[in-house]
């Protein structure tokens, strides 16, 4: 009997490699709950940014990894659960905050859409090479800012240029580092599994 791994079908994401057999729905539910919890934990890794109501957090990195590793559907459900439970009062947004009134809530909505998009790209091989992963992460980050920055401006009364200065510019270096981590981790995971698509 051969011990070589069978190739993964085209369109697979890393989460599809988990053994599921007769328990696919239970595995999917655990992944969705785990993804929401991981995002909430990562949000507590927060560093205040002087002059900005938005801290640097691990939340965006978690959201992008969850979408990429789990695919669009499970990524969407994880981030939707995270957003809904946080808005309902669970203190697992950045800096143990919750509710509807935060100026940074737009970034949470952006993460929801970004996780869905990067998950769809991962099903098309967007996480299988360094360059593809870079493009996937850049697009995901751009989606987060495209929703988060205008929401920040509207919720605080800032001009759009002030919101860009406070809610985008201070985060670019950190986002580049997060993208670099993903560029190494995701293709390496596929290579270690010996299952490149």
VENKA-V900751 format. One record per helix or strand. SS is the DSSP state (H for helix, E for strand). FROM is the first residue (numbers start at 1). LEN is the number of residues. If there is no record, write none. Layout:
ss->[SS:SS]
from->[FROM:FROM]
len->[LEN:LEN]
This chain:
ss->[H:H:E:E:H:H:E:H:E:H:H:H:H]
from->[14:21:46:56:59:72:93:94:97:105:130:160:169]
len->[4:23:2:2:12:16:1:3:1:18:27:8:25]
